[in-house]
Amino acid sequence: MLYTLIRPFLFLLDAEYAHQLSLRLLKKFPRLLAKDSIDDAVEIMGIQFPNRVGLAAGLDKNADYFVELSALGFGFVEVGTVTPLPQPGNEKPRLFRLKEQQAIINRMGFNNLGVDHLLQQVKSRHFSGVLGINIGKNKQTDNDHAIDDYLTVLEKIYEIADYVTINISSPNTPDLRALQFGEPLKKLLGKLKEKQLDLYGLHDRYVPLVVKIAPDITVDQLATLSNILVETKIDGVIATNTTVSREYVKDSKFAEEAGGLSGAPLTDRSNQVIASLRKQLPEKFPIIGVGGIMNAEDAVEKIRAGADLVQIYTGFIFYGPDLIHDSALAIKNYFAEQKIMAKK
Ligand SMILES: Cc1cc2nc3c(=O)[nH]c(=O)nc-3n(C[C@H](O)[C@H](O)[C@H](O)COP(=O)(O)O)c2cc1C
């Protein structure tokens, strides 16, 4: 409700400035928007999630706000993408709000303060929620050496993460998406799995690895990718990242801006990818559905398509914390109805 009042002012500001301002205000007045989370506990990948609605990666890249964000009612929060070294990202402007289309185009380019900053932030806070950490490679690291970047970050954050997301699907780091296919993918995931098992032995704590994929992927590519996820014993998949397609936003003055498109124009495409993954992957393989959840019904639709958990980014910018609560409640009710139907 309060967010509905603030939003018109935020939307008058430059999009990136408005994001930063909102996060700073949230940190300063954490109780203003805080809400009890919907109680709908579920265990997935061996993790107890208080409810099935999470914050998607990219809003809190440096883990500066995750405790306050979590207090808005999220069942889990994913921070990052974090890279080994700090990097400034692309030149501004790099974030565009497509108000009519309920969408965002971004080409942030993994702007972040580096893994050491994130580590320090997480260690300095008391947090009892579920924390995912999304990892990537630095821009100047070429794909032949990408593995080293992912391994470096994984090793550093293993201890503090509840799960780790391998981001190979951002459209804003040149050639990153090539890591989603064939031998490069097999090699990358194989090495990360080895490292995960070493770290499991070392810390006596198993931290699941999930892979985040793009929506701009053919059915055949998805089939190969699914096989590799299973072969390399990856623990879960996040579908999807932003799209490079402009099919549904041709009329926007921002349509020609480079970057990834998120929000309402992504909903159907993301659902198709989730449904396709659900068909190709083993029955219980965890899927986290993300892309264009703009209302509670969209959240349930992701579950119907085959997701076990969902995440929100753009919808949260447009509709604020009520969307978290409404989505979590709608999903809880959906499962309750399913149970009743099954008994009939
Ligand atoms: C401004 C912005 C920055 C993002 N940064 C990241 C990122 O650093 N890492 C990542 O994996 N996804 C990132 N994403 C993608 C989101 O996590 C999500 O996958 C995508 O936006 C689709 O969900 P949505 O339609 O609910 O926004 C970003 C999205 C936006 C809008």
The ligand as a Gaussian input file, in Angstrom:
#p B3LYP/6-31G(d) Opt

LIG

0 1
 C       18.440000      -4.408000     -13.437000
 C       18.583000      -5.897000     -13.467000
 C       19.804000      -6.456000     -13.115000
 C       19.953000      -7.846000     -13.124000
 N       21.144000      -8.382000     -12.738000
 C       21.275000      -9.732000     -12.693000
 C       22.476000     -10.317000     -12.234000
 O       23.417000      -9.632000     -11.818000
 N       22.563000     -11.676000     -12.244000
 C       21.524000     -12.483000     -12.656000
 O       21.657000     -13.708000     -12.622000
 N       20.373000     -11.940000     -13.086000
 C       20.228000     -10.604000     -13.102000
 N       19.046000     -10.061000     -13.532000
 C       17.971000     -10.951000     -14.021000
 C       16.935000     -11.268000     -12.944000
 O       17.503000     -11.938000     -11.864000
 C       15.785000     -12.124000     -13.539000
 O       16.308000     -13.359000     -13.935000
 C       15.131000     -11.453000     -14.745000
 O       15.024000     -10.064000     -14.574000
 C       13.737000     -12.028000     -15.028000
 O       12.886000     -11.842000     -13.923000
 P       11.854000     -10.604000     -13.788000
 O       11.058000     -10.551000     -15.051000
 O       11.046000     -10.918000     -12.553000
 O       12.694000      -9.391000     -13.609000
 C       18.867000      -8.674000     -13.521000
 C       17.654000      -8.083000     -13.875000
 C       17.495000      -6.721000     -13.841000
 C       16.170000      -6.118000     -14.229000

